[in-house]
Amino acid sequence: MTRLGAAPLVADTSVLASEVEWAIRALGAVTLEDLLYRRLRTAWYVPTARESAVLPAAERMAALLGWSAARRQSEISGVRARLASELGFLAE
């Protein structure tokens, strides 16, 4: 694991940048949705970072997994669509 230490993925949250690499290497995360919902559970347990974690997490995953720009954008779009659908009741 790289020496990212305690640097937050997103300011003012408990989610660490190094957790992205850990989730990939130790837990086998391969998609952004998998990372944010199942491996780090950020989407469930860190509501203040739900949306703000998407881009930094995607950028880190893209660098570590060799994603193309198209793959990165597809992953971001997929997670944002899921986030929006979960909060759809707020628009009603």
N, CA, C and O atoms as CSV, one atom per row, in Angstrom:
chain,resi,resn,atom,element,x,y,z
A,1,MET,N,N,0.846,-1.167,0.000
A,1,MET,CA,C,0.000,0.000,0.000
A,1,MET,C,C,0.895,1.235,0.000
A,1,MET,O,O,1.934,1.260,0.661
A,2,THR,N,N,0.487,2.248,-0.741
A,2,THR,CA,C,1.265,3.476,-0.754
A,2,THR,C,C,1.109,4.202,0.572
A,2,THR,O,O,0.178,3.932,1.331
A,3,ARG,N,N,2.003,5.102,0.841
A,3,ARG,CA,C,2.014,5.807,2.122
A,3,ARG,C,C,1.107,7.028,2.082
A,3,ARG,O,O,1.588,8.160,2.142
A,4,LEU,N,N,-0.188,6.812,1.981
A,4,LEU,CA,C,-1.131,7.921,2.017
A,4,LEU,C,C,-1.509,8.262,3.448
A,4,LEU,O,O,-2.043,9.339,3.714
A,5,GLY,N,N,-1.233,7.350,4.367
A,5,GLY,CA,C,-1.485,7.594,5.775
A,5,GLY,C,C,-2.911,7.977,6.074
A,5,GLY,O,O,-3.860,7.337,5.623
A,6,ALA,N,N,-3.037,9.026,6.837
A,6,ALA,CA,C,-4.345,9.444,7.309
A,6,ALA,C,C,-4.965,10.538,6.452
A,6,ALA,O,O,-5.901,11.203,6.897
A,7,ALA,N,N,-4.473,10.741,5.248
A,7,ALA,CA,C,-5.046,11.771,4.379
A,7,ALA,C,C,-6.483,11.398,4.037
A,7,ALA,O,O,-6.734,10.293,3.555
A,8,PRO,N,N,-7.430,12.301,4.280
A,8,PRO,CA,C,-8.820,11.972,3.970
A,8,PRO,C,C,-9.059,11.937,2.460
A,8,PRO,O,O,-8.460,12.699,1.701
A,9,LEU,N,N,-9.941,11.043,2.049
A,9,LEU,CA,C,-10.360,11.004,0.647
A,9,LEU,C,C,-11.132,12.273,0.330
A,9,LEU,O,O,-10.977,12.866,-0.738
A,10,VAL,N,N,-11.960,12.675,1.271
A,10,VAL,CA,C,-12.771,13.883,1.177
A,10,VAL,C,C,-12.581,14.651,2.482
A,10,VAL,O,O,-12.626,14.059,3.561
A,11,ALA,N,N,-12.372,15.945,2.394
A,11,ALA,CA,C,-12.169,16.748,3.601
A,11,ALA,C,C,-13.342,16.595,4.568
A,11,ALA,O,O,-14.493,16.448,4.158
A,12,ASP,N,N,-13.026,16.633,5.831
A,12,ASP,CA,C,-14.020,16.579,6.909
A,12,ASP,C,C,-14.808,15.282,6.974
A,12,ASP,O,O,-15.954,15.275,7.425
A,13,THR,N,N,-14.205,14.178,6.527
A,13,THR,CA,C,-14.834,12.864,6.697
A,13,THR,C,C,-13.803,11.901,7.268
A,13,THR,O,O,-12.609,12.197,7.316
A,14,SER,N,N,-14.282,10.765,7.691
A,14,SER,CA,C,-13.385,9.748,8.239
A,14,SER,C,C,-12.883,8.778,7.172
A,14,SER,O,O,-12.119,7.865,7.483
A,15,VAL,N,N,-13.296,8.962,5.929
A,15,VAL,CA,C,-12.887,8.077,4.842
A,15,VAL,C,C,-11.480,8.465,4.386
A,15,VAL,O,O,-11.240,9.606,3.992
A,16,LEU,N,N,-10.559,7.512,4.443
A,16,LEU,CA,C,-9.167,7.781,4.093
A,16,LEU,C,C,-8.871,7.420,2.641
A,16,LEU,O,O,-9.421,6.454,2.111
A,17,ALA,N,N,-8.008,8.190,2.005
A,17,ALA,CA,C,-7.603,7.897,0.631
A,17,ALA,C,C,-6.964,6.518,0.532
A,17,ALA,O,O,-7.155,5.813,-0.459
A,18,SER,N,N,-6.213,6.132,1.549
A,18,SER,CA,C,-5.543,4.827,1.524
A,18,SER,C,C,-6.526,3.663,1.582
A,18,SER,O,O,-6.175,2.540,1.218
A,19,GLU,N,N,-7.749,3.918,2.033
A,19,GLU,CA,C,-8.752,2.855,2.087
A,19,GLU,C,C,-9.169,2.395,0.694
A,19,GLU,O,O,-9.577,1.247,0.520
A,20,VAL,N,N,-9.071,3.271,-0.292
A,20,VAL,CA,C,-9.406,2.884,-1.666
A,20,VAL,C,C,-8.439,1.801,-2.132
A,20,VAL,O,O,-8.858,0.770,-2.658
A,21,GLU,N,N,-7.156,2.038,-1.938
A,21,GLU,CA,C,-6.159,1.044,-2.346
A,21,GLU,C,C,-6.328,-0.250,-1.552
A,21,GLU,O,O,-6.242,-1.343,-2.113
A,22,TRP,N,N,-6.564,-0.128,-0.269
A,22,TRP,CA,C,-6.780,-1.308,0.581
A,22,TRP,C,C,-7.980,-2.119,0.084
A,22,TRP,O,O,-7.915,-3.346,0.006
A,23,ALA,N,N,-9.073,-1.431,-0.251
A,23,ALA,CA,C,-10.272,-2.127,-0.722
A,23,ALA,C,C,-10.017,-2.858,-2.035
A,23,ALA,O,O,-10.574,-3.931,-2.266
A,24,ILE,N,N,-9.185,-2.289,-2.890
A,24,ILE,CA,C,-8.852,-2.937,-4.159
A,24,ILE,C,C,-7.948,-4.142,-3.914
A,24,ILE,O,O,-8.232,-5.244,-4.384
A,25,ARG,N,N,-6.875,-3.932,-3.191
A,25,ARG,CA,C,-5.871,-4.986,-3.006
A,25,ARG,C,C,-6.314,-6.090,-2.044
A,25,ARG,O,O,-6.090,-7.270,-2.314
A,26,ALA,N,N,-6.926,-5.726,-0.948
A,26,ALA,CA,C,-7.276,-6.718,0.080
A,26,ALA,C,C,-8.681,-7.284,-0.067
A,26,ALA,O,O,-8.929,-8.440,0.273
A,27,LEU,N,N,-9.604,-6.464,-0.577
A,27,LEU,CA,C,-11.000,-6.900,-0.643
A,27,LEU,C,C,-11.481,-7.203,-2.052
A,27,LEU,O,O,-12.574,-7.740,-2.229
A,28,GLY,N,N,-10.679,-6.866,-3.056
A,28,GLY,CA,C,-11.038,-7.186,-4.431
A,28,GLY,C,C,-12.041,-6.254,-5.079
A,28,GLY,O,O,-12.737,-6.661,-6.009
A,29,ALA,N,N,-12.138,-5.017,-4.619
A,29,ALA,CA,C,-13.054,-4.057,-5.238
A,29,ALA,C,C,-12.611,-3.782,-6.675
A,29,ALA,O,O,-11.434,-3.517,-6.921
A,30,VAL,N,N,-13.542,-3.842,-7.616
A,30,VAL,CA,C,-13.201,-3.581,-9.016
A,30,VAL,C,C,-14.117,-2.557,-9.673
A,30,VAL,O,O,-13.846,-2.118,-10.791
A,31,THR,N,N,-15.196,-2.170,-8.999
A,31,THR,CA,C,-16.073,-1.128,-9.527
A,31,THR,C,C,-16.247,-0.050,-8.467
A,31,THR,O,O,-16.064,-0.298,-7.275
A,32,LEU,N,N,-16.600,1.138,-8.913
A,32,LEU,CA,C,-16.811,2.251,-7.996
A,32,LEU,C,C,-18.003,1.978,-7.086
A,32,LEU,O,O,-17.959,2.279,-5.893
A,33,GLU,N,N,-19.053,1.418,-7.640
A,33,GLU,CA,C,-20.225,1.085,-6.823
A,33,GLU,C,C,-19.857,0.071,-5.741
A,33,GLU,O,O,-20.253,0.218,-4.584
A,34,ASP,N,N,-19.117,-0.932,-6.114
A,34,ASP,CA,C,-18.671,-1.939,-5.151
A,34,ASP,C,C,-17.855,-1.280,-4.041
A,34,ASP,O,O,-18.045,-1.583,-2.863
A,35,LEU,N,N,-16.958,-0.390,-4.413
A,35,LEU,CA,C,-16.121,0.294,-3.431
A,35,LEU,C,C,-16.963,1.109,-2.459
A,35,LEU,O,O,-16.832,0.958,-1.244
A,36,LEU,N,N,-17.827,1.972,-2.988
A,36,LEU,CA,C,-18.552,2.913,-2.139
A,36,LEU,C,C,-19.708,2.291,-1.363
A,36,LEU,O,O,-20.055,2.770,-0.284
A,37,TYR,N,N,-20.306,1.231,-1.899
A,37,TYR,CA,C,-21.448,0.619,-1.220
A,37,TYR,C,C,-21.072,-0.597,-0.381
A,37,TYR,O,O,-21.560,-0.748,0.739
A,38,ARG,N,N,-20.229,-1.449,-0.899
A,38,ARG,CA,C,-19.962,-2.711,-0.203
A,38,ARG,C,C,-18.629,-2.768,0.525
A,38,ARG,O,O,-18.563,-3.304,1.632
A,39,ARG,N,N,-17.586,-2.242,-0.049
A,39,ARG,CA,C,-16.262,-2.380,0.569
A,39,ARG,C,C,-16.020,-1.329,1.644
A,39,ARG,O,O,-15.649,-1.670,2.768
A,40,LEU,N,N,-16.224,-0.057,1.317
A,40,LEU,CA,C,-16.021,1.002,2.304
A,40,LEU,C,C,-17.315,1.412,2.997
A,40,LEU,O,O,-17.288,2.001,4.077
A,41,ARG,N,N,-18.437,1.100,2.377
A,41,ARG,CA,C,-19.772,1.436,2.894
A,41,ARG,C,C,-19.985,2.940,3.068
A,41,ARG,O,O,-20.826,3.374,3.856
A,42,THR,N,N,-19.227,3.706,2.337
A,42,THR,CA,C,-19.334,5.161,2.400
A,42,THR,C,C,-20.736,5.631,2.046
A,42,THR,O,O,-21.271,6.526,2.700
A,43,ALA,N,N,-21.330,5.044,1.029
A,43,ALA,CA,C,-22.658,5.464,0.592
A,43,ALA,C,C,-23.713,5.243,1.670
A,43,ALA,O,O,-24.719,5.951,1.710
A,44,TRP,N,N,-23.487,4.268,2.538
A,44,TRP,CA,C,-24.458,3.969,3.601
A,44,TRP,C,C,-24.164,4.713,4.897
A,44,TRP,O,O,-25.073,5.270,5.513
A,45,TYR,N,N,-22.912,4.725,5.309
A,45,TYR,CA,C,-22.580,5.169,6.662
A,45,TYR,C,C,-21.894,6.521,6.776
A,45,TYR,O,O,-21.667,7.005,7.886
A,46,VAL,N,N,-21.565,7.131,5.666
A,46,VAL,CA,C,-20.947,8.462,5.704
A,46,VAL,C,C,-21.755,9.371,4.774
A,46,VAL,O,O,-21.280,9.751,3.703
A,47,PRO,N,N,-22.979,9.718,5.188
A,47,PRO,CA,C,-23.863,10.469,4.295
A,47,PRO,C,C,-23.295,11.809,3.847
A,47,PRO,O,O,-23.631,12.295,2.766
A,48,THR,N,N,-22.445,12.406,4.660
A,48,THR,CA,C,-21.844,13.684,4.274
A,48,THR,C,C,-20.864,13.535,3.118
A,48,THR,O,O,-20.505,14.523,2.477
A,49,ALA,N,N,-20.430,12.310,2.849
A,49,ALA,CA,C,-19.460,12.077,1.770
A,49,ALA,C,C,-20.060,11.316,0.595
A,49,ALA,O,O,-19.333,10.945,-0.326
A,50,ARG,N,N,-21.360,11.078,0.604
A,50,ARG,CA,C,-21.983,10.286,-0.468
A,50,ARG,C,C,-21.590,10.793,-1.848
A,50,ARG,O,O,-21.026,10.045,-2.646
A,51,GLU,N,N,-21.879,12.039,-2.131
A,51,GLU,CA,C,-21.596,12.588,-3.455
A,51,GLU,C,C,-20.150,13.064,-3.575
A,51,GLU,O,O,-19.522,12.878,-4.617
A,52,SER,N,N,-19.629,13.664,-2.536
A,52,SER,CA,C,-18.287,14.243,-2.634
A,52,SER,C,C,-17.185,13.194,-2.767
A,52,SER,O,O,-16.087,13.519,-3.220
A,53,ALA,N,N,-17.448,11.961,-2.387
A,53,ALA,CA,C,-16.436,10.904,-2.491
A,53,ALA,C,C,-16.371,10.279,-3.879
A,53,ALA,O,O,-15.399,9.598,-4.205
A,54,VAL,N,N,-17.386,10.499,-4.692
A,54,VAL,CA,C,-17.464,9.829,-5.993
A,54,VAL,C,C,-16.253,10.147,-6.872
A,54,VAL,O,O,-15.569,9.231,-7.329
A,55,LEU,N,N,-15.982,11.417,-7.111
A,55,LEU,CA,C,-14.878,11.776,-8.013
A,55,LEU,C,C,-13.506,11.377,-7.478
A,55,LEU,O,O,-12.738,10.751,-8.210
A,56,PRO,N,N,-13.162,11.715,-6.226
A,56,PRO,CA,C,-11.833,11.307,-5.760
A,56,PRO,C,C,-11.650,9.794,-5.724
A,56,PRO,O,O,-10.565,9.293,-6.021
A,57,ALA,N,N,-12.694,9.073,-5.366
A,57,ALA,CA,C,-12.594,7.606,-5.347
A,57,ALA,C,C,-12.421,7.070,-6.762
A,57,ALA,O,O,-11.622,6.162,-6.990
A,58,ALA,N,N,-13.167,7.628,-7.712
A,58,ALA,CA,C,-13.055,7.189,-9.107
A,58,ALA,C,C,-11.667,7.482,-9.665
A,58,ALA,O,O,-11.096,6.657,-10.378
A,59,GLU,N,N,-11.127,8.644,-9.347
A,59,GLU,CA,C,-9.789,8.997,-9.826
A,59,GLU,C,C,-8.739,8.045,-9.261
A,59,GLU,O,O,-7.838,7.607,-9.976
A,60,ARG,N,N,-8.860,7.729,-7.983
A,60,ARG,CA,C,-7.892,6.817,-7.347
A,60,ARG,C,C,-8.019,5.421,-7.939
A,60,ARG,O,O,-7.012,4.784,-8.249
A,61,MET,N,N,-9.255,4.939,-8.099
A,61,MET,CA,C,-9.459,3.608,-8.677
A,61,MET,C,C,-8.938,3.553,-10.106
A,61,MET,O,O,-8.298,2.579,-10.501
A,62,ALA,N,N,-9.212,4.599,-10.882
A,62,ALA,CA,C,-8.753,4.636,-12.276
A,62,ALA,C,C,-7.235,4.522,-12.345
A,62,ALA,O,O,-6.697,3.803,-13.187
A,63,ALA,N,N,-6.553,5.233,-11.460
A,63,ALA,CA,C,-5.087,5.181,-11.443
A,63,ALA,C,C,-4.581,3.798,-11.043
A,63,ALA,O,O,-3.624,3.293,-11.629
A,64,LEU,N,N,-5.212,3.195,-10.060
A,64,LEU,CA,C,-4.755,1.896,-9.560
A,64,LEU,C,C,-5.119,0.732,-10.474
A,64,LEU,O,O,-4.379,-0.247,-10.569
A,65,LEU,N,N,-6.268,0.844,-11.149
A,65,LEU,CA,C,-6.754,-0.266,-11.973
A,65,LEU,C,C,-6.560,-0.047,-13.473
A,65,LEU,O,O,-6.908,-0.914,-14.274
A,66,GLY,N,N,-6.008,1.101,-13.857
A,66,GLY,CA,C,-5.745,1.363,-15.270
A,66,GLY,C,C,-6.990,1.593,-16.103
A,66,GLY,O,O,-7.033,1.208,-17.272
A,67,TRP,N,N,-8.002,2.217,-15.519
A,67,TRP,CA,C,-9.225,2.491,-16.264
A,67,TRP,C,C,-8.984,3.541,-17.339
A,67,TRP,O,O,-8.164,4.443,-17.166
A,68,SER,N,N,-9.695,3.417,-18.435
A,68,SER,CA,C,-9.709,4.451,-19.467
A,68,SER,C,C,-10.603,5.593,-18.979
A,68,SER,O,O,-11.332,5.448,-17.998
A,69,ALA,N,N,-10.538,6.725,-19.675
A,69,ALA,CA,C,-11.404,7.855,-19.328
A,69,ALA,C,C,-12.872,7.463,-19.481
A,69,ALA,O,O,-13.714,7.876,-18.684
A,70,ALA,N,N,-13.175,6.671,-20.500
A,70,ALA,CA,C,-14.555,6.231,-20.724
A,70,ALA,C,C,-15.035,5.328,-19.588
A,70,ALA,O,O,-16.168,5.462,-19.125
A,71,ARG,N,N,-14.193,4.428,-19.148
A,71,ARG,CA,C,-14.561,3.535,-18.036
A,71,ARG,C,C,-14.771,4.345,-16.762
A,71,ARG,O,O,-15.735,4.121,-16.030
A,72,ARG,N,N,-13.878,5.274,-16.502
A,72,ARG,CA,C,-13.999,6.122,-15.316
A,72,ARG,C,C,-15.323,6.868,-15.334
A,72,ARG,O,O,-16.032,6.903,-14.328
A,73,GLN,N,N,-15.661,7.469,-16.477
A,73,GLN,CA,C,-16.914,8.219,-16.581
A,73,GLN,C,C,-18.126,7.310,-16.426
A,73,GLN,O,O,-19.114,7.698,-15.802
A,74,SER,N,N,-18.063,6.121,-16.980
A,74,SER,CA,C,-19.156,5.157,-16.846
A,74,SER,C,C,-19.372,4.770,-15.385
A,74,SER,O,O,-20.511,4.673,-14.927
A,75,GLU,N,N,-18.291,4.551,-14.662
A,75,GLU,CA,C,-18.378,4.209,-13.240
A,75,GLU,C,C,-19.005,5.357,-12.446
A,75,GLU,O,O,-19.861,5.129,-11.591
A,76,ILE,N,N,-18.581,6.577,-12.728
A,76,ILE,CA,C,-19.116,7.757,-12.046
A,76,ILE,C,C,-20.603,7.900,-12.335
A,76,ILE,O,O,-21.398,8.119,-11.421
A,77,SER,N,N,-20.980,7.777,-13.601
A,77,SER,CA,C,-22.386,7.909,-13.987
A,77,SER,C,C,-23.253,6.856,-13.316
A,77,SER,O,O,-24.359,7.150,-12.864
A,78,GLY,N,N,-22.752,5.635,-13.253
A,78,GLY,CA,C,-23.504,4.555,-12.618
A,78,GLY,C,C,-23.757,4.800,-11.144
A,78,GLY,O,O,-24.868,4.588,-10.657
A,79,VAL,N,N,-22.735,5.245,-10.434
A,79,VAL,CA,C,-22.893,5.514,-8.998
A,79,VAL,C,C,-23.809,6.707,-8.778
A,79,VAL,O,O,-24.656,6.678,-7.885
A,80,ARG,N,N,-23.654,7.743,-9.568
A,80,ARG,CA,C,-24.522,8.916,-9.404
A,80,ARG,C,C,-25.980,8.573,-9.690
A,80,ARG,O,O,-26.880,9.094,-9.032
A,81,ALA,N,N,-26.217,7.706,-10.658
A,81,ALA,CA,C,-27.589,7.272,-10.949
A,81,ALA,C,C,-28.169,6.512,-9.762
A,81,ALA,O,O,-29.330,6.712,-9.404
A,82,ARG,N,N,-27.379,5.655,-9.158
A,82,ARG,CA,C,-27.862,4.911,-7.990
A,82,ARG,C,C,-28.127,5.854,-6.818
A,82,ARG,O,O,-29.148,5.732,-6.142
A,83,LEU,N,N,-27.224,6.781,-6.578
A,83,LEU,CA,C,-27.436,7.746,-5.501
A,83,LEU,C,C,-28.724,8.531,-5.725
A,83,LEU,O,O,-29.504,8.727,-4.793
A,84,ALA,N,N,-28.947,8.979,-6.953
A,84,ALA,CA,C,-30.148,9.748,-7.274
A,84,ALA,C,C,-31.407,8.915,-7.093
A,84,ALA,O,O,-32.414,9.412,-6.588
A,85,SER,N,N,-31.359,7.652,-7.503
A,85,SER,CA,C,-32.550,6.806,-7.374
A,85,SER,C,C,-32.879,6.538,-5.912
A,85,SER,O,O,-34.051,6.417,-5.556
A,86,GLU,N,N,-31.877,6.445,-5.075
A,86,GLU,CA,C,-32.117,6.206,-3.655
A,86,GLU,C,C,-32.724,7.412,-2.970
A,86,GLU,O,O,-33.443,7.274,-1.980
A,87,LEU,N,N,-32.441,8.586,-3.489
A,87,LEU,CA,C,-32.970,9.804,-2.891
A,87,LEU,C,C,-34.121,10.381,-3.701
A,87,LEU,O,O,-34.523,11.524,-3.484
A,88,GLY,N,N,-34.653,9.601,-4.631
A,88,GLY,CA,C,-35.737,10.051,-5.487
A,88,GLY,C,C,-36.981,10.473,-4.729
A,88,GLY,O,O,-37.720,11.344,-5.188
A,89,PHE,N,N,-37.219,9.872,-3.588
A,89,PHE,CA,C,-38.403,10.206,-2.804
A,89,PHE,C,C,-38.372,11.661,-2.326
A,89,PHE,O,O,-39.423,12.230,-2.028
A,90,LEU,N,N,-37.198,12.263,-2.248
A,90,LEU,CA,C,-37.093,13.650,-1.812
A,90,LEU,C,C,-37.681,14.609,-2.836
A,90,LEU,O,O,-38.112,15.704,-2.477
A,91,ALA,N,N,-37.706,14.217,-4.102
A,91,ALA,CA,C,-38.224,15.072,-5.165
A,91,ALA,C,C,-39.745,15.056,-5.225
A,91,ALA,O,O,-40.356,15.921,-5.853
A,92,GLU,N,N,-40.346,14.084,-4.580
A,92,GLU,CA,C,-41.811,13.955,-4.645
A,92,GLU,C,C,-42.510,14.915,-3.729
A,92,GLU,O,O,-43.740,14.929,-3.671
